Amino acid sequence: MHQDLACGRPPQQSVIRIGHDAVDAVRQALMSRPAGGPVAIVADQAVVALAGRIGHGLQGLGIDARLCTMVAEERTKSFETVGSLAAQLLAHGVTRAGVVIAVGGGIVGDTAGFLAATYMRGLRCIQVPTTLLAMVDAAIGGKTAVNVVLRDGSLAKNAVGAFAMPELVVCDPATLVTLPPREMQCGLAECVKHALLADAGLAEWLAANAMAVVGKDTAAIAGLVARAAAVKVAIVDRDPTEQGERALLNLGHTYAHAIEARHDDRIKHGEAVAIGLVAAMTVASRLGRVRHAQVESLQALLERVGLPTRLQDLVPSPDSAATLRRCMELDKKRAGKGLVLVLPEGPVGSGLVEAPPEEAVMAGWSAVGAA
Ligand SMILES: NC(=O)c1ccc[n+]([C@@H]2O[C@H](COP(=O)([O-])OP(=O)(O)OC[C@H]3O[C@@H](n4cnc5c(N)ncnc54)[C@H](O)[C@@H]3O)[C@@H](O)[C@H]2O)c1
Protein backbone atom coordinates (compact mmCIF):
# COMPACT_ATOMS: atom_id res chain seq x y z
CA MET A 1 0.00 0.00 0.00
CA HIS A 2 1.51 3.29 -1.00
CA GLN A 3 0.39 6.89 -0.82
CA ASP A 4 0.74 9.59 -3.50
CA LEU A 5 1.00 13.35 -2.89
CA ALA A 6 0.86 15.83 -5.77
CA CYS A 7 3.22 18.81 -5.52
CA GLY A 8 3.04 21.91 -7.73
CA ARG A 9 0.93 22.59 -10.79
CA PRO A 10 1.30 21.28 -14.36
CA PRO A 11 3.66 21.45 -16.18
CA GLN A 12 5.81 21.86 -13.03
CA GLN A 13 4.18 19.07 -11.03
CA SER A 14 5.62 16.12 -9.11
CA VAL A 15 4.09 12.95 -7.81
CA ILE A 16 5.56 12.04 -4.41
CA ARG A 17 5.12 8.27 -4.05
CA ILE A 18 5.52 7.15 -0.43
CA GLY A 19 5.91 3.54 0.63
CA HIS A 20 6.46 2.06 -2.85
CA ASP A 21 9.36 -0.19 -3.91
CA ALA A 22 11.91 2.12 -5.55
CA VAL A 23 12.99 -0.24 -8.36
CA ASP A 24 9.40 -0.90 -9.38
CA ALA A 25 8.33 2.74 -9.15
CA VAL A 26 11.12 3.89 -11.49
CA ARG A 27 10.34 1.07 -13.93
CA GLN A 28 6.67 2.01 -13.97
CA ALA A 29 7.48 5.69 -14.55
CA LEU A 30 9.59 4.89 -17.61
CA MET A 31 7.06 2.38 -18.93
CA SER A 32 4.24 4.89 -18.77
CA ARG A 33 6.36 7.70 -20.27
CA PRO A 34 9.32 6.24 -22.20
CA ALA A 35 12.62 8.10 -22.52
CA GLY A 36 14.32 8.75 -25.84
CA GLY A 37 17.75 7.09 -25.79
CA PRO A 38 19.90 6.43 -22.72
CA VAL A 39 18.96 7.48 -19.19
CA ALA A 40 21.48 8.42 -16.48
CA ILE A 41 21.37 7.16 -12.90
CA VAL A 42 23.37 9.62 -10.78
CA ALA A 43 24.00 7.85 -7.50
CA ASP A 44 25.69 8.36 -4.18
CA GLN A 45 28.55 5.84 -3.89
CA ALA A 46 26.99 4.81 -0.56
CA VAL A 47 23.89 3.42 -2.31
CA VAL A 48 25.48 2.02 -5.45
CA ALA A 49 23.86 -1.40 -4.86
CA LEU A 50 20.36 0.15 -4.93
CA ALA A 51 21.30 2.20 -8.00
CA GLY A 52 22.49 -1.01 -9.66
CA ARG A 53 19.14 -2.70 -8.95
CA ILE A 54 17.29 0.28 -10.44
CA GLY A 55 19.56 0.07 -13.49
CA HIS A 56 18.94 -3.68 -13.91
CA GLY A 57 15.20 -3.09 -13.59
CA LEU A 58 15.36 -0.59 -16.45
CA GLN A 59 17.64 -2.77 -18.57
CA GLY A 60 15.00 -5.49 -18.23
CA LEU A 61 12.70 -3.14 -20.12
CA GLY A 62 15.30 -2.65 -22.86
CA ILE A 63 16.28 0.81 -21.55
CA ASP A 64 19.93 1.84 -21.86
CA ALA A 65 20.56 2.89 -18.23
CA ARG A 66 24.02 4.32 -17.42
CA LEU A 67 25.32 4.60 -13.88
CA CYS A 68 27.37 7.64 -12.76
CA THR A 69 28.44 7.87 -9.12
CA MET A 70 29.53 10.76 -6.91
CA VAL A 71 30.80 11.23 -3.36
CA ALA A 72 28.19 12.95 -1.16
CA GLU A 73 29.93 15.80 0.66
CA GLU A 74 29.04 19.50 0.82
CA ARG A 75 32.32 20.20 -1.03
CA THR A 76 31.42 17.81 -3.85
CA LYS A 77 27.99 19.46 -4.25
CA SER A 78 29.82 21.67 -6.72
CA PHE A 79 30.17 22.96 -10.26
CA GLU A 80 33.13 20.62 -10.70
CA THR A 81 30.94 17.60 -10.01
CA VAL A 82 28.19 18.88 -12.30
CA GLY A 83 30.79 19.39 -15.06
CA SER A 84 32.19 15.91 -14.59
CA LEU A 85 28.70 14.34 -14.61
CA ALA A 86 27.74 16.31 -17.74
CA ALA A 87 30.86 15.00 -19.49
CA GLN A 88 29.79 11.43 -18.58
CA LEU A 89 26.24 12.02 -19.86
CA LEU A 90 27.66 13.37 -23.14
CA ALA A 91 29.92 10.33 -23.44
CA HIS A 92 26.92 8.03 -22.83
CA GLY A 93 24.89 9.82 -25.50
CA VAL A 94 22.18 11.15 -23.13
CA THR A 95 20.07 13.70 -25.03
CA ARG A 96 17.30 16.13 -24.06
CA ALA A 97 14.90 13.19 -24.43
CA GLY A 98 16.74 11.34 -21.65
CA VAL A 99 16.09 11.26 -17.92
CA VAL A 100 18.30 11.87 -14.88
CA ILE A 101 17.48 9.54 -11.98
CA ALA A 102 19.01 10.85 -8.74
CA VAL A 103 19.63 8.13 -6.14
CA GLY A 104 20.97 9.41 -2.83
CA GLY A 105 20.50 11.98 -0.09
CA GLY A 106 20.05 15.71 -0.41
CA ILE A 107 23.58 16.26 -1.71
CA VAL A 108 23.13 13.96 -4.69
CA GLY A 109 19.53 15.15 -5.14
CA ASP A 110 20.54 18.82 -5.25
CA THR A 111 23.53 18.16 -7.54
CA ALA A 112 21.80 15.75 -9.94
CA GLY A 113 18.70 17.97 -9.88
CA PHE A 114 20.85 20.94 -10.95
CA LEU A 115 22.44 18.79 -13.65
CA ALA A 116 18.95 17.82 -14.91
CA ALA A 117 17.82 21.46 -14.81
CA THR A 118 20.75 22.67 -16.91
CA TYR A 119 22.10 19.79 -19.07
CA MET A 120 21.07 20.63 -22.64
CA ARG A 121 18.87 23.32 -21.04
CA GLY A 122 16.87 20.83 -19.04
CA LEU A 123 15.65 17.25 -19.08
CA ARG A 124 13.33 15.04 -17.02
CA CYS A 125 14.32 14.19 -13.47
CA ILE A 126 13.25 11.43 -11.07
CA GLN A 127 14.38 11.65 -7.45
CA VAL A 128 14.93 8.53 -5.35
CA PRO A 129 15.86 9.97 -1.94
CA THR A 130 17.80 7.56 0.30
CA THR A 131 17.98 9.67 3.47
CA LEU A 132 15.09 10.63 5.72
CA LEU A 133 16.08 14.28 5.31
CA ALA A 134 15.80 14.09 1.54
CA MET A 135 12.45 12.24 1.73
CA VAL A 136 10.80 14.87 3.92
CA ASP A 137 12.49 17.92 2.45
CA ALA A 138 15.37 18.08 -0.06
CA ALA A 139 13.86 15.92 -2.83
CA ILE A 140 10.52 17.75 -2.71
CA GLY A 141 9.66 20.99 -4.45
CA GLY A 142 12.20 21.35 -7.23
CA LYS A 143 14.89 23.49 -5.60
CA THR A 144 18.29 22.40 -6.93
CA ALA A 145 21.68 23.93 -6.16
CA VAL A 146 25.42 23.61 -5.77
CA ASN A 147 27.73 25.21 -3.21
CA VAL A 148 30.57 27.60 -4.02
CA VAL A 149 33.91 27.67 -2.15
CA LEU A 150 34.94 31.23 -1.29
CA ARG A 151 38.49 32.58 -1.28
CA ASP A 152 38.85 32.09 2.50
CA GLY A 153 37.77 28.44 2.17
CA SER A 154 34.23 29.03 3.57
CA LEU A 155 31.31 27.45 1.77
CA ALA A 156 28.59 29.61 0.23
CA LYS A 157 25.73 27.12 0.55
CA ASN A 158 23.40 26.72 -2.43
CA ALA A 159 24.89 29.84 -4.03
CA VAL A 160 23.97 28.75 -7.58
CA GLY A 161 20.87 26.78 -8.47
CA ALA A 162 17.60 26.51 -10.34
CA PHE A 163 13.96 25.68 -9.77
CA ALA A 164 13.11 22.49 -11.68
CA MET A 165 10.40 20.16 -10.38
CA PRO A 166 11.21 16.41 -10.61
CA GLU A 167 8.39 14.47 -12.24
CA LEU A 168 8.51 11.76 -9.58
CA VAL A 169 9.90 11.45 -6.05
CA VAL A 170 9.98 7.87 -4.75
CA CYS A 171 10.17 7.59 -0.95
CA ASP A 172 10.82 3.90 -0.24
CA PRO A 173 11.48 3.36 3.51
CA ALA A 174 13.41 0.16 2.67
CA THR A 175 16.17 2.29 1.09
CA LEU A 176 16.96 3.68 4.58
CA VAL A 177 17.99 0.27 5.93
CA THR A 178 21.71 1.10 5.60
CA LEU A 179 21.42 4.73 6.77
CA PRO A 180 23.37 5.38 10.02
CA PRO A 181 21.31 6.49 13.08
CA ARG A 182 23.01 9.93 13.06
CA GLU A 183 21.65 10.53 9.54
CA MET A 184 18.16 9.38 10.61
CA GLN A 185 18.33 11.98 13.38
CA CYS A 186 19.35 14.64 10.82
CA GLY A 187 16.11 13.94 8.97
CA LEU A 188 14.18 14.41 12.20
CA ALA A 189 15.58 17.96 12.43
CA GLU A 190 13.74 19.01 9.25
CA CYS A 191 10.61 17.25 10.61
CA VAL A 192 10.86 19.37 13.78
CA LYS A 193 11.14 22.42 11.50
CA HIS A 194 7.95 21.39 9.68
CA ALA A 195 6.20 20.86 13.03
CA LEU A 196 7.15 24.39 14.12
CA LEU A 197 5.96 25.82 10.80
CA ALA A 198 2.54 24.23 10.53
CA ASP A 199 1.83 21.05 12.47
CA ALA A 200 1.89 21.27 16.27
CA GLY A 201 0.65 17.66 16.57
CA LEU A 202 3.73 16.50 14.64
CA ALA A 203 5.99 17.71 17.49
CA GLU A 204 4.07 15.50 19.93
CA TRP A 205 4.16 12.58 17.49
CA LEU A 206 7.95 12.98 17.15
CA ALA A 207 8.47 13.04 20.90
CA ALA A 208 6.59 9.73 21.16
CA ASN A 209 7.77 7.96 17.99
CA ALA A 210 11.24 9.25 17.06
CA MET A 211 12.93 6.15 18.42
CA ALA A 212 10.73 3.88 16.25
CA VAL A 213 11.79 5.96 13.22
CA VAL A 214 15.49 5.81 14.12
CA GLY A 215 15.01 2.07 14.66
CA LYS A 216 13.81 1.83 11.00
CA ASP A 217 10.18 0.89 11.70
CA THR A 218 8.88 0.98 8.12
CA ALA A 219 5.31 1.97 8.99
CA ALA A 220 6.50 4.75 11.32
CA ILE A 221 8.84 6.08 8.59
CA ALA A 222 6.13 6.03 5.92
CA GLY A 223 3.68 7.80 8.24
CA LEU A 224 6.24 10.44 9.17
CA VAL A 225 7.33 11.07 5.58
CA ALA A 226 3.69 11.53 4.48
CA ARG A 227 2.94 13.95 7.31
CA ALA A 228 6.16 15.99 7.15
CA ALA A 229 6.18 16.09 3.34
CA ALA A 230 2.59 17.36 3.37
CA VAL A 231 3.70 20.49 5.26
CA LYS A 232 6.28 21.28 2.57
CA VAL A 233 3.95 20.42 -0.31
CA ALA A 234 1.27 22.80 0.97
CA ILE A 235 3.77 25.67 1.13
CA VAL A 236 5.36 24.89 -2.27
CA ASP A 237 1.88 24.71 -3.86
CA ARG A 238 1.09 28.22 -2.66
CA ASP A 239 4.50 29.66 -3.60
CA PRO A 240 6.45 27.42 -6.02
CA THR A 241 9.25 29.89 -6.84
CA GLU A 242 9.76 31.45 -3.41
CA GLN A 243 8.21 34.83 -4.01
CA GLY A 244 7.11 34.91 -0.35
CA GLU A 245 5.83 32.13 1.87
CA ARG A 246 8.24 29.43 0.66
CA ALA A 247 11.09 31.36 2.30
CA LEU A 248 9.57 30.25 5.64
CA LEU A 249 10.97 26.77 4.93
CA ASN A 250 14.35 28.37 5.67
CA LEU A 251 13.43 28.55 9.37
CA GLY A 252 16.70 28.03 11.28
CA HIS A 253 18.70 27.94 8.05
CA THR A 254 20.35 31.38 8.17
CA TYR A 255 22.07 30.27 11.39
CA ALA A 256 22.54 26.73 10.00
CA HIS A 257 24.22 27.92 6.80
CA ALA A 258 26.64 30.10 8.80
CA ILE A 259 27.49 27.06 10.96
CA GLU A 260 27.99 24.92 7.86
CA ALA A 261 30.11 27.64 6.22
CA ARG A 262 32.67 27.24 9.02
CA HIS A 263 32.17 23.72 10.41
CA ASP A 264 31.02 21.52 7.53
CA ASP A 265 33.73 19.01 8.48
CA ARG A 266 32.10 18.19 11.83
CA ILE A 267 28.44 19.21 11.66
CA LYS A 268 25.91 17.70 9.24
CA HIS A 269 23.19 19.77 7.60
CA GLY A 270 20.38 18.39 9.79
CA GLU A 271 22.43 19.00 12.93
CA ALA A 272 23.16 22.57 11.86
CA VAL A 273 19.41 23.02 11.29
CA ALA A 274 18.65 21.72 14.80
CA ILE A 275 21.08 24.23 16.34
CA GLY A 276 19.77 26.94 13.98
CA LEU A 277 16.19 26.28 15.15
CA VAL A 278 17.22 26.86 18.77
CA ALA A 279 18.95 30.11 17.77
CA ALA A 280 15.93 31.33 15.78
CA MET A 281 13.51 30.39 18.58
CA THR A 282 15.71 32.29 21.05
CA VAL A 283 15.62 35.41 18.83
CA ALA A 284 11.84 35.07 18.54
CA SER A 285 11.58 34.85 22.33
CA ARG A 286 13.74 38.00 22.72
CA LEU A 287 11.41 39.83 20.35
CA GLY A 288 8.30 38.67 22.22
CA ARG A 289 7.02 36.56 19.31
CA VAL A 290 6.99 33.31 21.34
CA ARG A 291 6.96 32.44 25.04
CA HIS A 292 10.31 31.55 26.65
CA ALA A 293 8.83 28.13 27.48
CA GLN A 294 8.80 27.40 23.72
CA VAL A 295 12.60 27.68 23.60
CA GLU A 296 12.81 25.14 26.40
CA SER A 297 10.30 22.73 24.84
CA LEU A 298 12.12 22.92 21.49
CA GLN A 299 15.44 22.11 23.21
CA ALA A 300 13.77 19.23 25.06
CA LEU A 301 12.28 17.81 21.83
CA LEU A 302 15.60 18.02 19.96
CA GLU A 303 17.43 16.35 22.83
CA ARG A 304 14.78 13.65 23.03
CA VAL A 305 15.29 12.74 19.36
CA GLY A 306 19.07 12.79 19.80
CA LEU A 307 19.90 16.08 18.06
CA PRO A 308 22.41 18.72 19.21
CA THR A 309 21.19 22.05 20.59
CA ARG A 310 24.62 23.69 21.06
CA LEU A 311 27.71 23.96 18.88
CA GLN A 312 29.84 22.36 21.63
CA ASP A 313 27.83 19.15 21.29
CA LEU A 314 29.83 18.54 18.07
CA VAL A 315 32.70 21.06 17.81
CA PRO A 316 35.19 21.28 20.70
CA SER A 317 36.07 24.93 19.99
CA PRO A 318 33.50 26.56 17.73
CA ASP A 319 34.15 29.82 15.89
CA SER A 320 33.35 33.05 17.68
CA ALA A 321 29.88 34.55 17.53
CA ALA A 322 31.36 37.49 15.57
CA THR A 323 32.80 35.20 12.87
CA LEU A 324 29.57 33.22 12.58
CA ARG A 325 27.56 36.46 12.48
CA ARG A 326 29.68 37.60 9.50
CA CYS A 327 28.91 34.33 7.71
CA MET A 328 25.19 35.08 7.98
CA GLU A 329 25.77 37.91 5.51
CA LEU A 330 26.50 35.31 2.85
CA ASP A 331 22.99 34.00 3.04
CA LYS A 332 21.11 34.73 -0.12
CA LYS A 333 18.00 35.78 1.83
CA ARG A 334 19.88 39.00 2.61
CA ALA A 335 18.47 40.29 -0.68
CA GLY A 336 20.00 43.76 -0.33
CA LYS A 337 17.88 44.62 2.69
CA GLY A 338 20.25 43.71 5.50
CA LEU A 339 19.67 40.52 7.41
CA VAL A 340 16.30 38.80 6.99
CA LEU A 341 15.45 36.02 9.46
CA VAL A 342 12.60 33.53 9.51
CA LEU A 343 11.36 33.58 13.09
CA PRO A 344 8.69 31.51 14.87
CA GLU A 345 5.57 33.33 15.93
CA GLY A 346 2.91 32.15 18.38
CA PRO A 347 2.40 28.49 19.34
CA VAL A 348 2.87 27.37 15.70
CA GLY A 349 3.86 29.34 12.57
CA SER A 350 6.58 31.78 11.56
CA GLY A 351 7.22 34.96 9.59
CA LEU A 352 10.01 36.95 7.92
CA VAL A 353 11.70 39.68 9.98
CA GLU A 354 13.83 42.25 8.16
CA ALA A 355 16.79 43.76 9.99
CA PRO A 356 16.16 42.17 13.41
CA PRO A 357 17.88 43.97 16.32
CA GLU A 358 21.56 43.01 16.46
CA GLU A 359 21.34 42.29 20.19
CA ALA A 360 18.66 39.64 19.54
CA VAL A 361 20.64 38.09 16.64
CA MET A 362 23.70 37.75 18.89
CA ALA A 363 21.53 36.32 21.71
CA GLY A 364 20.70 33.54 19.23
CA TRP A 365 24.40 32.77 18.81
CA SER A 366 24.98 32.92 22.53
CA ALA A 367 22.10 30.48 23.21
CA VAL A 368 23.79 27.84 21.05
CA GLY A 369 27.20 28.29 22.68
CA ALA A 370 29.07 30.71 20.38
CA ALA A 371 31.17 33.05 22.54
N1 LIG B 1 16.69 21.32 -2.26
C1 LIG B 1 16.12 21.52 -1.09
O1 LIG B 1 14.99 22.02 -1.00
C2 LIG B 1 16.86 21.11 0.16
C3 LIG B 1 16.17 21.04 1.38
C4 LIG B 1 16.86 20.60 2.51
C5 LIG B 1 18.19 20.24 2.41
N2 LIG B 1 18.83 20.33 1.21
C6 LIG B 1 20.25 19.94 1.08
O2 LIG B 1 20.36 18.56 1.36
C7 LIG B 1 21.71 18.30 1.79
C8 LIG B 1 21.67 17.38 3.00
O3 LIG B 1 21.04 16.17 2.60
P1 LIG B 1 21.25 14.81 3.41
O4 LIG B 1 21.14 15.08 4.86
O5 LIG B 1 20.41 13.81 2.77
O6 LIG B 1 22.80 14.53 3.23
P2 LIG B 1 23.69 13.60 2.28
O7 LIG B 1 23.20 13.56 0.92
O8 LIG B 1 25.10 14.06 2.53
O9 LIG B 1 23.55 12.16 2.93
C9 LIG B 1 24.04 11.97 4.23
C10 LIG B 1 25.08 10.84 4.30
O10 LIG B 1 24.40 9.61 4.19
C11 LIG B 1 24.96 8.81 3.12
N3 LIG B 1 23.84 8.05 2.60
C12 LIG B 1 22.81 8.50 1.83
N4 LIG B 1 21.88 7.55 1.69
C13 LIG B 1 22.34 6.46 2.37
C14 LIG B 1 21.81 5.17 2.63
N5 LIG B 1 20.58 4.81 2.24
N6 LIG B 1 22.56 4.31 3.35
C15 LIG B 1 23.77 4.67 3.84
N7 LIG B 1 24.30 5.89 3.66
C16 LIG B 1 23.59 6.77 2.93
C17 LIG B 1 25.62 9.80 2.22
O11 LIG B 1 26.67 9.22 1.48
C18 LIG B 1 26.13 10.84 3.20
O12 LIG B 1 27.35 10.43 3.76
C19 LIG B 1 22.34 19.62 2.09
O13 LIG B 1 23.28 19.94 1.10
C20 LIG B 1 21.18 20.60 2.07
O14 LIG B 1 21.57 21.89 1.68
C21 LIG B 1 18.19 20.74 0.10
The ligand as an SDF file (V2000), in Angstrom:
LIG
                    3D

 44 48  0  0  0  0  0  0  0  0999 V2000
   16.6890   21.3170   -2.2550 N   0  0  0  0  0  0  0  0  0  0  0  0
   16.1230   21.5180   -1.0920 C   0  0  0  0  0  0  0  0  0  0  0  0
   14.9940   22.0160   -0.9960 O   0  0  0  0  0  0  0  0  0  0  0  0
   16.8580   21.1050    0.1620 C   0  0  0  0  0  0  0  0  0  0  0  0
   16.1740   21.0420    1.3800 C   0  0  0  0  0  0  0  0  0  0  0  0
   16.8560   20.5960    2.5060 C   0  0  0  0  0  0  0  0  0  0  0  0
   18.1910   20.2390    2.4120 C   0  0  0  0  0  0  0  0  0  0  0  0
   18.8280   20.3330    1.2100 N   0  0  0  0  0  0  0  0  0  0  0  0
   20.2480   19.9440    1.0790 C   0  0  0  0  0  0  0  0  0  0  0  0
   20.3620   18.5620    1.3600 O   0  0  0  0  0  0  0  0  0  0  0  0
   21.7070   18.2970    1.7940 C   0  0  0  0  0  0  0  0  0  0  0  0
   21.6670   17.3760    2.9950 C   0  0  0  0  0  0  0  0  0  0  0  0
   21.0400   16.1710    2.5970 O   0  0  0  0  0  0  0  0  0  0  0  0
   21.2520   14.8090    3.4150 P   0  0  0  0  0  0  0  0  0  0  0  0
   21.1350   15.0750    4.8620 O   0  0  0  0  0  0  0  0  0  0  0  0
   20.4060   13.8110    2.7690 O   0  0  0  0  0  0  0  0  0  0  0  0
   22.8030   14.5260    3.2340 O   0  0  0  0  0  0  0  0  0  0  0  0
   23.6900   13.6040    2.2760 P   0  0  0  0  0  0  0  0  0  0  0  0
   23.1970   13.5590    0.9150 O   0  0  0  0  0  0  0  0  0  0  0  0
   25.1010   14.0570    2.5290 O   0  0  0  0  0  0  0  0  0  0  0  0
   23.5480   12.1580    2.9320 O   0  0  0  0  0  0  0  0  0  0  0  0
   24.0380   11.9730    4.2340 C   0  0  0  0  0  0  0  0  0  0  0  0
   25.0850   10.8440    4.3020 C   0  0  0  0  0  0  0  0  0  0  0  0
   24.4040    9.6050    4.1860 O   0  0  0  0  0  0  0  0  0  0  0  0
   24.9580    8.8120    3.1210 C   0  0  0  0  0  0  0  0  0  0  0  0
   23.8440    8.0490    2.6010 N   0  0  0  0  0  0  0  0  0  0  0  0
   22.8090    8.4970    1.8310 C   0  0  0  0  0  0  0  0  0  0  0  0
   21.8780    7.5480    1.6940 N   0  0  0  0  0  0  0  0  0  0  0  0
   22.3430    6.4590    2.3730 C   0  0  0  0  0  0  0  0  0  0  0  0
   21.8090    5.1650    2.6310 C   0  0  0  0  0  0  0  0  0  0  0  0
   20.5820    4.8140    2.2400 N   0  0  0  0  0  0  0  0  0  0  0  0
   22.5640    4.3060    3.3490 N   0  0  0  0  0  0  0  0  0  0  0  0
   23.7660    4.6700    3.8400 C   0  0  0  0  0  0  0  0  0  0  0  0
   24.3020    5.8900    3.6640 N   0  0  0  0  0  0  0  0  0  0  0  0
   23.5880    6.7720    2.9260 C   0  0  0  0  0  0  0  0  0  0  0  0
   25.6210    9.8000    2.2180 C   0  0  0  0  0  0  0  0  0  0  0  0
   26.6730    9.2170    1.4790 O   0  0  0  0  0  0  0  0  0  0  0  0
   26.1330   10.8440    3.2050 C   0  0  0  0  0  0  0  0  0  0  0  0
   27.3480   10.4260    3.7640 O   0  0  0  0  0  0  0  0  0  0  0  0
   22.3380   19.6230    2.0920 C   0  0  0  0  0  0  0  0  0  0  0  0
   23.2760   19.9400    1.0980 O   0  0  0  0  0  0  0  0  0  0  0  0
   21.1810   20.5990    2.0650 C   0  0  0  0  0  0  0  0  0  0  0  0
   21.5730   21.8910    1.6840 O   0  0  0  0  0  0  0  0  0  0  0  0
   18.1880   20.7410    0.0950 C   0  0  0  0  0  0  0  0  0  0  0  0
  1  2  1  0
  2  3  2  0
  2  4  1  0
  4  5  1  0
  4 44  2  0
  5  6  2  0
  6  7  1  0
  7  8  2  0
  8  9  1  0
  8 44  1  0
  9 10  1  0
  9 42  1  0
 10 11  1  0
 11 12  1  0
 11 40  1  0
 12 13  1  0
 13 14  1  0
 14 15  2  0
 14 16  1  0
 14 17  1  0
 17 18  1  0
 18 19  2  0
 18 20  1  0
 18 21  1  0
 21 22  1  0
 22 23  1  0
 23 24  1  0
 23 38  1  0
 24 25  1  0
 25 26  1  0
 25 36  1  0
 26 27  1  0
 26 35  1  0
 27 28  2  0
 28 29  1  0
 29 30  1  0
 29 35  2  0
 30 31  1  0
 30 32  2  0
 32 33  1  0
 33 34  2  0
 34 35  1  0
 36 37  1  0
 36 38  1  0
 38 39  1  0
 40 41  1  0
 40 42  1  0
 42 43  1  0
M  CHG  2   8   1  16  -1
M  END
$$$$
